[in-house]
Structures are given as structure tokens and as C-alpha cells.
Amino acid sequence: IKPIDDGKTVGAAIDMASGLVNEEEGDALFDENGKETEYFQRVNGFLNQVFQGEVAAQRYTAALEEHGLLQEMRLLLEDVNGKVTELTGIWSPAANLVQDLPDDVALKLHKSGHLAATHVAIQSMAQIKRLVRLNNMRGGTLIRSIKAEMVGEPKQDN
């Protein structure tokens, strides 16, 4: 995937030297007139959606960083044998910081759609317990307890 022209759209690049590119098997990318096939149009549409999602995620993260709302989270998972596994490098909006936003910042984040997304992200943390239950039901290493905590200072745009 590569941004084209204005950086707002993407296109697929094809490595014609690849052994995966051939005229004998697989789905055609172009018809006999050199136009993109419906299949290739769907692939390009999907790639464009992925790209647009990445752009939106970067904008969202930048908005949270600008207002110091992202904070690193650490998960401590303890299995039934007492072994503790620490997961770090997970960044999440800090609920207490979102709650204390000045009105003008909250309005700005609301109008951009970032405030609703932030509340969804905060609420999704409840899914961690569900993931542990699913893991335990499916026969993975049984997890006895999980602890989530915010660590360090909020990440701010410098």
C-alpha cells in the first residue's frame, strides 16, 4: 500500500518479478482491455479502508497526546502456578484525566469524534477479564488473577 498524490488515497503496487505473479492461475487483476477487474477493485477498496483507518488512528492518538490523555498501562497476569507475566507498552486513555478535561477541550474532542472513541476505549478495558475467562475455558495456561494499572506520566505531544 502506498499513498498516492495528495496522501489521502492509496494504491496497490505489483512486483512483476515476484513468482506469485503469473498468468496461469489465481485471480486476474486486469481484464483484456487493461481495466481493473472487480476483484482487484475490491482489493484496492479494502486497502484504502485499511489506510484510512490508519490515518484516523494517527489523528486520534495525536489528539489524545496533545491533551495529555494517554497513559501507559501495565497488566500483571498470575497463573495458577504463581508465575506472574507482565505486559507493558499498552497505551490507553486515562479515565481520570478525561473526566477532568476543561470544557473547551472536551467540546473540541467531542466535535471531532475523539471523545466518544475515548469512552469506548476506556470501557473496552473491561474486556480484559472476558479474555482471561475465554483463555481459561479454552485450555490455555490458567490465569488466576489479573491486575491492570496505569504507570508513569501521561504521554504528551512535545
N, C-alpha and C positions, 0 to 999 in steps of 0.2 A: 504494500500500500504506500502510495506516495502522494503528498499534497500537490495539487495542480494549480498553476497560475496564482490565484488570489489566496491559496491556502485554505479555502473553505470547502473544497471538494477533493476527492481522491480518485485515483485510477489504478488499475492493476498493471503491473509490469510483467512481461512474459520473458523468461530466459529461454530463448530459442535453442540454446546449446544444451539445455537440460535433457537427459534421457527420458524424462517424463513427458516431454512434448513430442507428439508424433501424429501421424495422420491415419494410423491403422485402428487404434482403439480409444475408448473414452468418449467424452462429450465434446462436440465441436464448439469452438468459441466464436467462429465466424461462419456465415453462410457462404454459398457460392458467389455472392455478389460483394463479399468483403464486409458485410454488415454484421454487427454483434448478434449472436443468437440469443433467444430468450433465456437460455441457461446462463450465458455469460452476462447478460443484463442483470439477472437475479444475483449472480455472484458480485458484480460491481455494486449493486444496490446494498447488499449485505455489508460489503467492505466500507461503503460510505456511512452506513449506520454505525459501524464499529468506530470509525474515525470521528464522527460527530459526537458519539458518546465519550470518547477520549477528550475531545475539546471541551465538552460540557463538564467533565470531571475535573479537568485542569482549572477551569474558571471557578468552579465550586470550591475546590481546595484553596485557590488563591484568595477567594473572598473570605474563607474561614481564617486563613493565615493573616490576612490584612487586619482582622479584628481580634487576633489572638485567641481564637476559639478551639484550635486543635491542640490536643494534649496526648502524649504517648501513654498507652495503656499496656500493662503487663498482666498476663494470665499465668497463674500458677495452678498446674494440674497435678493432683496427687492420685496415684493409682492405688489399688488395693494392697500392694506390697510396700507402700510408704514411699515409693520413688516419686520425687517431685520434678516435673518438667516445667521450665519457664519459657514462655513465649513472649518475645519482645518485638519492638518495631511496628506495633499496631497503633495507628493514629486514629483518634476518634474525637468528635466534638465533646467538649466538657460541659455537661448539663448545667452545672452551677454557673459557668461563665455565660452560657446562653441565657439563662434566667436573669442575669444581672445586666444584660445589654442596655445601653442607653436607648431611649425611644427612637431617636433618629436612625441609629444603626439597625435596630430591629425592623423598622419600616423599610429601610433600604434592602435588607436581606429578604424581607417578605416580598417586596415588589419584584425582586429578581428571581424568586422561587427558591432561594437558598435556605430560607428559614424553615420551610416545610420539609425540605430534604434533610435538614439538620435534625429536626424532631424525629423523622423516620430513622435516621442513622442511630440516634440515641436509643430509640425504642427497640431497634434490632439487636441491641446488646442482650436483650432477654432471650434471644435465640441461642445463645451460647449454652445455656442449661439444656435446651432441647437437643442440641448437637451432642452433648455429653450423654443424654439418655439414649439417643439413637445409637451412638457408639457402643454403649453398654449392652443394648438389646441385640446388636448385630455381631457380638462376639469379639469386638476389639479388646485391647487391654482395658480392663475395667477401671474406670476413673471413680475414685471415692469422693473427691471434693474438687471444687474449682474456686479460685479466688481471682477476681478482677480488680485491679487498682490503677488509678491514674498516677503516673510518675513524672517527675521533672516539671519544668516550666512549660506553659503553653508555647506553641510554635508561632512566631510572628514573622510577618513579611519584613525584611530589613531593607 
